[in-house]
Amino acid sequence: MMAKRITRNIPQMTLLASPWEEYELLDSGNGLKLERFGRYRLIRPEAEAIWSPAWSESKWKTANARFVTSDELHGGHWEIMDELPKRWLVSYKGLKVWMQTGGSRQIGVFPEQSDHWDWIEEQIDRAKRPNKVLNLFGYTGLASLAAASAGAHVTHVDASRKVVEWAKENQMASGLAEKPIRWLVDDALKFVHREARRKSFYDGIILDPPKFGRGPKGEVWEFYKLIPELLDACKSILTPQPLFVVMTAYAVKASSVTLHQAVAEMMFAHRGRVTSGELVLREKSAGRFLSTAIYARWSAKFKS
Ligand SMILES: C[S@@+](CC[C@H](N)C(=O)[O-])C[C@H]1O[C@@H](n2cnc3c(N)ncnc32)[C@H](O)[C@@H]1O
């Protein structure tokens, strides 16, 4: 039985973020990245930028703000260098997301995930049937909005009330108010176990688990400790003919090969295909690819 489970091929595919009009990775280097979100330029820490910047210091000084790190545990703060509104809207195709600088380096979107949003829409489109999608650790909701705009009934789960309110504002800004999205403040793992008990099933699951996190009641999320339990629980809430699963991870020691095998194992009973690899952004300055995250995604093979 085990022999059958061994994956003989691990097709790795580097995913270059789909082009954005309103986002650009301008340059990177010295552990930093310079990005443009709409009209505003921001400098943020980026551990993978182990090279020298291609642009001159004077070009980097045109940034509107930069995130200054204090230490890994305590984060840091934003230093405003030029005019910057409290928040501003940025579009990705028809989707709109509010950007804002706050207590963390994250400002409301992970632009390197744009290929996932397109891919999620494709999976829903090609199914040509009503379907339910679950987005766990959903943050400000871009993946939920992509799924809903393609016609799915979406359940979005995040532990942070503030982030869920933000996601709802993105729904309004994107003109998707009428789309069926359940916005839930909950612990991802507890929620999935509860759905399994209620026999509530999903055709597509999106997971973006952080390395560490806390549920709304202080539940501790630890990637390495809990990912096997979470994937197992997710397996039990799939419909008999699921459409897709996509998992992304940042700042973990695991490789995309590890994610690949975990997702392959989870989807063993279903006909489909797993791909995995890194999510990358391409600099405008020197064309270098900046690796940001690892992913694995499974999509159904339909009978022809
Ligand atoms: C920003 S996303 C993930 C992004 C990316 N994977 C990373 O690690 O930077 C992480 C989201 O997970 C949420 N989160 C953390 N722990 C959680 C938990 N136990 N249950 C549900 N959501 C959680 C956070 O509120 C946050 O919005």
The ligand as a Gaussian input file, in Angstrom:
#p B3LYP/6-31G(d) Opt

LIG

0 1
 C       -1.097000      37.038000       6.620000
 S       -1.719000      35.456000       6.475000
 C       -0.470000      34.476000       6.019000
 C        0.576000      35.128000       5.266000
 C        1.795000      34.364000       5.140000
 N        1.505000      32.951000       5.099000
 C        2.772000      34.695000       6.239000
 O        3.075000      33.813000       7.056000
 O        3.276000      35.814000       6.263000
 C       -1.784000      34.926000       8.101000
 C       -3.173000      35.128000       8.611000
 O       -3.440000      34.045000       9.462000
 C       -4.240000      34.513000      10.508000
 N       -4.117000      33.560000      11.605000
 C       -3.098000      33.359000      12.458000
 N       -3.366000      32.335000      13.304000
 C       -4.599000      31.896000      12.981000
 C       -5.436000      30.866000      13.474000
 N       -5.071000      30.109000      14.493000
 N       -6.630000      30.675000      12.887000
 C       -7.033000      31.460000      11.857000
 N       -6.289000      32.451000      11.346000
 C       -5.079000      32.659000      11.894000
 C       -3.698000      35.891000      10.807000
 O       -4.667000      36.717000      11.432000
 C       -3.328000      36.389000       9.398000
 O       -4.339000      37.182000       8.834000

